[in-house]
Amino acid sequence: MSIEEQTTSTASEATAKVTSLACRINGWTWQAFPIGMGTGAVYVTLSGVKNHLNALLHIKHVFFFLNIVLFLLNISTLTLQLFCMSCMILCIQFADVLCHVQVFLRQSLRLIKDPVKGIFVPLVVLSFTTIIIGMINYGLGFIYVLFWIYVSLSILVCFPMLMIWFNKPHDLSTFTPAWAFLIFPMMLVGVVASNVLKVIPPEEPRAIGVLLVGYAFQGLGFFMTFFYICIYIIRIMTTGFLEGHQANGAFVAILPLHSLIGETAGEVWYSVSIMSAVMLFGLAVFLFVFGTLPYWFPNVGFISVIRVLADIFDLPGFIVWHSIMVVFICITWAILFFLTLMAFWRGKIFFANPRDVLNDVPTSKLRGVSHRSEDEEKTLDGRHSP
């Protein structure tokens, strides 16, 4: 048998012995975090429902803890992919099972640098956002520390990814609002800050730091949102409505006590913020309808704002509207979660081809499995031709 035939035979044998666990871990991507984000977003939406039944409270608990489970699952799986994974290749000979440890560093780096999958890396921080909000609602006492942890993580994750992303040009004809994921964690610092301020007494000095940091990052989010909206409109004008996965991406009293601002100015500040929010809400309604025309899907941030405006202006109609949208988003989550489980079970997502798994294995790791000769190893490595 020639070296080429022996190499093909050996590769086929090794491929057949790649475990399903190895394929799962190697095939896991940062795109798994939207599953947890969607689950957490449903929890946040349900938290906005008031005067609810006790059954709804139990449902909220389920969504919150399921979000934590999914977050830990994604973190642990991607950590295994980055550092080490056991039981990657099983070689069964004479009833002996040999387990080889493999480092999937190359796959992890590919995911980070990938022009499509790389933009989902910051979602690890966004997933943490919904967990923080849930902890606030449960009245945990270390929220202030978690706030600064979130701010630090958002900066540490976003800036390196922005450096990687903008290191090469991108075609505007392929633009999707999901590109905003690269900066989204920093944009949502203001949202996290507003929730943290619900549990921090306003007379405490640390409340000022949370407020000002929240406003600073909210300003960043405000202007970056407009920049992305401009690009979004230009993209649609140029190529028409988004389709497929791109359409999926289209869908998120303190100062006076410290003598830093007068009560009148504070009231003006509050009033201006509300009126500005109403104007932005009008734009949000337009973009919501515009985004759902080609691809129907409820938007969590939009639904939450409906409830806030209902409370501010005492609008019963908005409360009914909010309740209807909450039902829609729960139904949508149930359908998508079921389809995701089916796709996962059938190996259509988060499952790498065995040959792709072997491509990430240093040739030396396969010697004990395939018993290749040194000449065959050199041939496979491209260091030597037969």
N, C-alpha and C positions, 0 to 999 in steps of 0.2 A: 504493500500500500504506500502510495506517495505521501510526502509530508503534507501536501495540500489536503489530501483525502483524510489523513490522520487528524489534521487541524480541524477540518469541518466536523468530523465525527466527535472529536473531543469537545468542540464548542456546543454541539447538539446535546451531548451528554450533560455538560455543565448547565446548559439552559434548562434542561428538564429537571434539574435538581435545585433550581432556584425556588425558595419557599414563597408561599403567598404573603407571608409577613414581610419578606424582603421587598416584594413588589409593592406592597402597601406603603411601606415607609419611604422607599425611593420615589414613589409616585405622589407622595403628599406634597402639597404646595400651599403657598400663602393664601390661595383662593379659598381655602377651607374656613378662614376667619369670617367671611360674610354670613356663614350659616349661624355662627354664634351671635354675630351682630344682629341678624334678623330676629333671633330668639330674644335677645336682650331688648331690642327695640319694641317688640310686642309687650314685654314686661313694662317698659317705660310708658307705652301707650295705655296699657291697662291701669297704670298708677294714676293716670289723669282722670279716670272715671270715679266720680264721687257718688255717695249714697247708694253703693252697690250691695249686693247680697254677699253673704259669707262665702258662698261657693266661688265667687269671683276672687276673693282674697286667697283661697287655696290655689286657684289657677295661677294667680300672680306668683305665689311661692314656687310652683312647679317651673314656670318660665325662668325665674331668677336662678334657681339652683341648676337647671338644665343649661343655662348660659354659662355658669361657672364650670360645669363638667365639660362642655364643649371647648371652652377656653383652655382648660388644663390639658385636654386631649390634644389640641393643636400644638400647644407649647411643648408637651412631652414628645410628640411624634417628630416635630421639626428639630428638637434637640437631639433625638436619636439619629436623625438624618445627618445632622451637622457633626456630631462627635463620634458616636459609635453605635453599632447595631449588632446584636447577637443573633445567632440562628439564621444568618443570611443565606448560606448555602448548606444544604444537607447532602452529605455524600454517604450513601448507605452501602457498605461493603462488609460482608461477613457479619451482618447484624450489628455493626458498629456505626454509630451516628456521630459524625464529625461536624462540629459547629465552628464556623470561622467568623471572626469579628471583622467588620468592614467599616471603614470610614467613608462616608458619602459626602466629603467636603466639596468635591467637584459639582455634584448635583445641587448642593446648597448655594454655591456661588452662581451657578447658571440661573437658578430661580431669582436671585437678587438682581442679576444683570439683564434678565429677560425683559424686553420692551413691553410685554403684555402682563406677565405674571409679577414682574418686579413692582408694579404700582400698588400691589396688594400688600406689600410688606408693612406699611404703616397701619394697616388694619389691626395689627396686634395691639396697638395702643388704643385704637377706637373701641375694640372689644372690651378693653379694660375700663373704658368710660362708662358703659352701661352697668358694669359691676360696681363701680364707685357710686353711681346714682342709686343703685339698689341698696348699697350699704348705708347711704344717707337716709333712705326711706325706712331702714330698719333701726336707725338711731345708734349706729356704732360710734364709739368715741374717738377713734383715731383718724377721722376724715381729714383733718388739717394736714396730717403727715402724708396721707394718700394723695391729697391735692398736689403737693410739691413733688411727690414721686411721679405723678402723671405729667406735670409740666416738664420735669427733667427727661422723662422717657420720650415725650413728644418731640423735644428738641434733638435728643440723641439719635432718634430714629429718622426724623424728617430730613434734617440737613444732609446726612450722608446719602440718603436715597435721592435727594434733589441733585446732589453732586454727580451721582451715577447717571441719573436720568438725563440731565442737561449736558452731559459730556458729549452727546452726539445729537444731531438734528432729528426732528420728527416731522412727519408729513401731517399737515393740518387736515387733510382729507380723511385721516383715520382718527381724528380727535373724538374722544368720548368724555363726558363729565367725570368718568371714573379716574381720569388723570389727576383730578383734584385730591384723590386719596393721598398723594405724595405730601400734601400740606394740611390735610384735614385734621389730624390730631392737634396741631397748634391752633387751628381755627376753632376747635371745640373747647379750648381752655376756658373761654368765656362762659359756655354752657355749664361746664363742671363747676366753675367758680360761683355761678348763680345758685347752684344746688348746695354747694358747701356753705354759702352764706345763710342758708335756711336754718342751719344748726349751730352756727357760731354766733354767740351773743354780739350784737352790734357795738357794744361799748368796749369790747376787747381790742387792743392794738393790732392783733394779727388779722382782724377783719379788714382793716385798711389795706394791708398787703394783698390779701386775696381779691379785694374789690379792684384795686388799681391794676394788678396783673391781669385779672379777667378782662378789664376794659381794654388794656393794651393789646392783648391777643385777639379780643373781639374786633378791634379795629383792623388788625391784620386779616382776620377772616372776612370782614366786611368788604374790604377793597379787593382781596384776592378773589372773592366770590364774583364780584363785578367783572374782573378781568377774565375769569373763566366763562362767565355768561356771554361776554362779547365774542370770545372764541367759539363758543357753542352756537351762537346765532350765525356767525360767519360760516361755520361748518355746515349747518343745515341749509343755508342759502346756497352753498356751493354744491353739495352732494345730495340734498334732500334729507328725509327723516332717517334716523339711525335704525339699524336693524340688528337682530340677533343679540350677542353679548354686549354690543355697544349700547343698545337700547336699555339693557339691564343696568348699565352704569349711570344712566340718567336719574336714577333714583338714589336730609339729615339735618335806706334810712340811717346810714352809718356815719356819713361825713359830719352832719351837724353835732353829733355826740362828741366829736373830737375837735370842735371849733375850727374845722377846716373849710366849712362852707355854711352860709346862712340857710335858714329854713326855707326862705322864699326861693333862693337859688336852687335848693334841693327839689322843691316842688316843680320848678320850671324844668329842671333836668329830667325829672320823672315824666312830666307831661310831654316833653319833647321826645323822649325815648319811646313813649307809647305811640305818638302820632307818626314817628319815623317807622315804627314797627308796623303800623297800619298800612303805610305806603308800600313797605316792603312786602307785606302780606298780599297786596294787590298784584305785585310782580310775581309772587310765589304762586298765586292762583293761576296766572297766565302760563307760567312755566310748567305748572302741574298739569294743566289741561293740554298744553302743547306737547308735553312729554308722554302723556297717556294716550294721545290720539293714535300713534302707531303701535303702542305696547301698553296695555292697561295694567296698572299696578299701583296700589295705594302707597302714599309717601308718609313715613312716620313723623318727620319734623313738621310737615304741613298739618297733619292731624292734631299734633300736640298744640300747635299755635291756635287752632280753632277753639280748643278748650280754654286756653289762656285768655283769648279775646272775649269768650263767653263770660268768664269771671270778671274781667275788668269792666266791661260795658253792660253786664247783667242782661245777656241776650239768651233767652230760653231756646230760640231757634237754633243757635249755635251749639247749645248743649245736645239737642236732638241730633244735629248734624254730626257732632263729634261721636256720639254713641253709635250711629249708623256706620261711620267710617271705622270705628274700632271693631265692629263685627266683621266688616269687609277684610280688614287686615288680618284678623285671626283666621278667617277662612282661607285667605291667601297663604298665610304661613303654614297651615295644615296641609294644603295641597302641595306646596313647594317642599315641605319637609318629607312628605311621603315619596314624592318623585326623587328627591335626593337620596333617600334610603334605598330606593329601588335601583337607582343608578350606581350607588356604592356597592350594593349586593352583587350586581351583575358585572362589576369591574369596569364600568364605563368612566368612572372618575376616581382619582386618587389611587390609581393602580398602574404601575409601570410595566412595560413589556420586559419579560425575563432577559432578553438580549440587551436592553438598555441598562438593566441592573448590572449585568456582567461587564458592560463597557465602563462602569464606574469602579470596577474591581481591579486593583493593581495586579498585573500578571503573576507576580510572586505569590499572591494570596491563593491563586488557583492551582498551584503546583501540587499541593497535597490532595486536591480533589481530582484533578485530571491526570496526574502522573505524567505530565509532559516532559519531554527531554529538553535539555538546555537549548539545542538547536531549534526546536519547535517554539520555545519561548521567544527566542530572538526573532523568529519569523513572524510571530503574532505581534510583537512589539514594533515591527517595521524596521528593526535595526539590522536586518540581515535578509537577503533574498535567497530562495532555494536555488 
